[in-house]
Amino acid sequence: MHPAWFHIENEADIPSPALLFYRKRIEHNLDLMLQIAGGNPKRLRPHVKTHKTAEVIAMQIRLGITQFKASTIAEAEMCAAVGATDVLLAMPSVGINAQRLGDLAVRFPDTQFSSIADSEEVVAFLASAAQQHNVTLGAYIEIDCGMSRTGIVPSDEAALLAHVIKDTPRLQFRGIHAYDGHIHDESLDVRRERCDAAFEPVLQFRCRLQGEGIIVKELVAGGSPTFGIHAGYEDRTLSPGTTVLWDFGYGDKYPQDLPFLPAAVLLARVISKPGKNRITLDLGHKSVAPENPHPRVRFEELPDAVAIMQSEEHLVLETERAHEFTIGQALHGIPRHVCPTVSMHGEAYVIDALKTTERWPITARNRIITV
């Protein structure tokens, strides 16, 4: 009988709670990302906020993926340090963060750094940083396609902002960034209908800019739920993030059109059995993203267990199978939301051929690396 996919022969050497990365599953997910992108790595600009790990960036670069999207200056620096040639910071760069982006452009002259802008105030911050550091920074206009988090709706005001970016010294207008994170319907047909409707004004706006003499080099579109939909249009760059590690939050919703594999697992151990039908694990909400209701983690050995209580270091489960588990026994859980879960851990134990032989630091977990 073959061992379960999550089995680890030297598991006793891993302290709990721990974050585990399964290398072969990450490789599978990266290959599937390329396949969905039509086999063309130049169409991919993966978001690194999910894994925040330099070694995963290196795996993607070996596949020919050289451009990335980041949420923080630290993530952008991590990408450049590994060899990324093009990094888009998908956050408005204001205050000292704009200056830090200028610092990165000086330190990594072989990497093109860009950021997004949705107002003239943000453009001014970027321009000041570029001019003070004597570098050229890219700028994408951030279009609000329905999420209403950042961005400007396609309009005369948005067109004027694009011209301001184009005409600002030391800034290079790179294109449009439009994130549709509000679209995550389970039905692929509904998702596609909503996605196409949301992007119709974006496409019309791109045509308008081109008609006004602005070269729109790139349209960076979507996240993970709409990844496959945008992939069907050759005129867009794709920026999924969760697809690298996956989780059961997305896995339950999109098993047919996005068949990625969970590649990040939380290792926990039974530390107490406080009464009938209950076990307590050393997996508190300091180790798994707590923003969602329970179940925040689903255990492979106990998928139907009910979370009764979770505190900083403890998770109490109720299950009629409690008698089957002994104090010290390990359980393996897949998080509902992997991105913030990863950021709670300083390192990941890499599992390869049923063993762990190395640990990868979660490089960009910290907000500052050097800059």
N, C-alpha and C positions, 0 to 999 in steps of 0.2 A: 504493500500500500504506500503510495507516494505521500510525503508529508504535505501539509497545507502550505499554500503559497507564502504565508507569512511566517512559517517556521524558521527558527534560528538555532543552529546547533550550539553556538557558544553564548546563548542568551543570558546565562548566569553571570556573564562578565559585564552586562549592561545595567547600570543603576537606573532605577525608575523614580519618577516618570521620565520618559525619554521620547525624543522624536526620532523616527526611523525613516530613512529614504531607501527605497528599493530600486537599485540601479537599473535592472532590466525593465522594470515597469516605466521608469522615466524614459528610457530609450524607446520603448514602444510608443509612449505618448508623443515624443518628439517626431518619430517617424510618421505617426498618424497626422500630426499637425502639417507636416510637409505634404503628405498625400492629399489632404483636404485643400491645401494651397496649390494643388496641381503640380506638385513636385518642384516648384520654383521657390527656393529660399529667399529670393529677393522680394517676394510678395509678403513676407512675414516681418513684422516688427513686434515680437513678443513682449508682453508686459512682464517685468521682472519682480513686481511687488509680491507675487505669490510665494516665490522661493527665496529671494534675497541672497542667493548663494553663487559665489564666483565660479565654483566648479560646474554648476548647471549652465552658466553662461558659456563656459569653455566647451561643454558638450554641444551646445547649439552652434557655436562658431565652427566647430569641426564639421558640422553638417552644411556649412556655407551660409548660415544666418549671421549677418554682421550688423544689423540695425535693430535697436531695441527701444522700448518705452519704459520710463521710470516714473515714480511718484515723488522721490526725494533726491536731494543732492547726493546723499550717500549711495543710493542705488545707481545714480548716473556715474559717480566716480568708480564704483565697482565694475560697471560695464566697460568703461574706458580702460581701467587697469588690466582687464583680461584681454583686451584687444578689439573691442567693438569700434567700428569706424563711424557710427552714426547713432547718437543718443538723443531721444526726444524726452524732455521733462514735461510730463502731462499735468503740470500744476502751474498756476500763475506764479511767476518768480517776482516776489516783492521784497522790499527791505534788504536786509543783508543777504538773503538767499540769491538775489540777482547778482550781487557781487561775488558770491561763492561760485555761481555758474561761470562768471568771468574768470575766476581763479582756475577752474577746471580747464577752460579753453586754453589758458596759458600753459598749464602743466601737461596737458595731453594734446599737443598740436596736431596729431594725426587723427583725432576724433572730431567730427562735426557735432557740436552741441546746439540744441534748439530748445525753445520753450514755447508755451502757448500764451496767447493774449486775448482778452475779451473787452479791453478798455484802453483808452489812451494813457491812463495812469500806469497800467502794467507795461505798456510799450515804453513809457518814459523810464521806468526802472530798468528794463532790459537794455535800452539804449545807453543809459548812464554807465551801466556795468561794462558794456562792450567798449564804449569810448575810453573809460578809465583804464581798462586793461589792454587797450590797443588790439582788440580781437574782433572778429565778426561772429555774431551769434545768429542762429536761425530763429525765425519766429513763425508759428502757425496760428492762424486765426481760429479761436475756439468757438465753434458753432453749437448752440443749444438746439439739439434735435428732439427735445421733449423731456429730458430729465430735470431740467431747471435747477441744476446744481452750480455749474459754472457755464460760461458761454454767452454768446449774443445771438439772437435770432436773425435769420437772413432778412436783411432790410437795407434801406439806404444808409442807415447808421453803420451797419456792418461793412458795407462796401466802402464807406469813407474810411473806416478803421483799417481795412486792407490796404488802401492807398497810403495811409499814414505809415504803416509798417514798411511798405515798399519804398517810400521816400525818405525814411529815417536813416541817416548815416550809421554805418557799422551794424545794421540789421539786414538780414536777407530774408525776404518773404519766401517761405518754403511750401506753404500750402494750407490745407484745412484739416483740423482735427475735430471729429464728431463722435462722441461716445453715447451709445444707446443703452446704458445700464438699466433703464427702466423697463426694457423689453426682455422678459424672461418667462413667457408663457410656456407651459408644457407642450402644447400642440405646436408642431412644426408649422402647420398651415397658418395658424394664428400668428405665430412669431414672424413668419415671412411676410404676411400681410401688413402687420404693424411696422416691421422694419422698412419695408419698401415705402410705406406711407410717410414714415418719419424722415426718410432720406430723399424723398422727391424735392422738397424745398432746398435741401443741401446741394443736390445736383443742379438745380436751377441757379442757385447762387454761384456755384462754380462756373457755370456757363456765362453768367453775368460778368464775373471778374475777368474771365478770359476775353470777353468782348470789350472790356474796358482796358485791355492791354496788360493785365496782370497775369504772369505765368504761374499757374497752380501746378507745381511739380508733383504734389502728392496729396491724396485724400486718405487720411488714416481713419479707419472706420471700425466701430464696434468693439465688443469684448468677446467673452467666451460663448454665451448663449446664442449670439447671432454670427459667430465665426463662420459656420458653414454656409450661411445665407450670403454674407458679403463675399465669400470665396467664389461664388458664382458670377461675380462681376469683375472683370479683369482690370477695371480702372481704379481699384482700391487696394490699399495696403492693409493687411490684417494684423490685429493686435490682441489676440487672446492671451490670457495670463494663467487662469486656473487650470487650463488644459495640461500643463506640465506635470502637476501633482494630482489634480482632481480631488473630489471629495464626494460624500454621499448626498450633500445638498443639491449639487448639479447632477450627480450620477443617477439619482432617483427620477429626476425630471426629464433627462435627455438620453435615455439608454439607446435609442434607435439611431438618431442622427449624429450623436456625439459619443461614440463608444470608447471613451478613454478609460484607463484603469486607475484606481486609487493607488498612488505610489508613495504616499506619506502615511505613516501609521504611528499611533501613540502606544507606547508600551507602559502598562501599569501593572501593579501587583496587589493581590488581596492582602490587606493589613489587619482586617478585623471582620468578625462575623457577629454583628450586634443584634442578635435575636433571630427568630425563625424567618427563613426565606429572605435574609438580607446579607449582603456582603459589602464591605467598604474597601474602596481602592484608593491608592495614593495619587489620584488625578483630580486635583482641584481646579478652580477656574483661573488659577495662575498658569495652567498648562494647556488649556484648551479654550478657544474663543467662547466667551460667555454671553455674547450679544443676542443669541438666538434662544428660543425656549428649548427645553429638553425634548428629545435627546440631542445633546450637543456632540456626542460621540456615540458611534455604534460599534459594539464589540463583536468581532467575528465569532467568538465562542458563545456569546450570549446576545444575539441580535434582538431578542424580544424583552430583554431586561428593562425595567422601568426605573428611571432615576428618581429617587425620593428626595434627596437633598445633596447640594454641592456647596462646599465652602472653599476657602483659599487653597487647601491642600488635600481635601477629601471629596470623594464621590460615593454616595450610598446608593446601591442598586437593590431593587427587590426582584426576586426570581424564585420560582418554585424549584429551581435546580441548584440553589445555594449549597445544598449538602454535597454536591459533586466537587466543590472547590475547596482547596486547602489554603491555609495561611501561607503566604509567600508565593502562591501560584501566579503566573503571569497571564495577562489578558492583552489582546491586541485590538485597538480601536481605530476606526476611521472617523475623522472629524466631519461635522456638518459643513463647517466653513474653514477651509485649510489656510487661507491667506493670513488672517490675524493669529491663527494657531501657531504657524511657523515662527512668527515674530516674537512669540513668547519663549522661544528656546534659543540658547546661545550656540548650539551645534546640533548636527544631525548625525546619527550613526548610520553609516552606509551599509546596506545589506546586499551581498553579492554571493551567489552560489551557496545560499543558506547560512552564510557566516557574515559577521561584521569584522572588517579588518582596518577600517579607517573612519575618521570623523571629519565632517566638513563644517567649518564655522558658518553660521548664518551671518555672512559678511556685512550686509547692509541692515542688520537688525538695529544697530546704533544709528542715530541720526547724523553723526559725524564720523568720518573715517580719518581723513587728514585735513580736508578743507572745511 
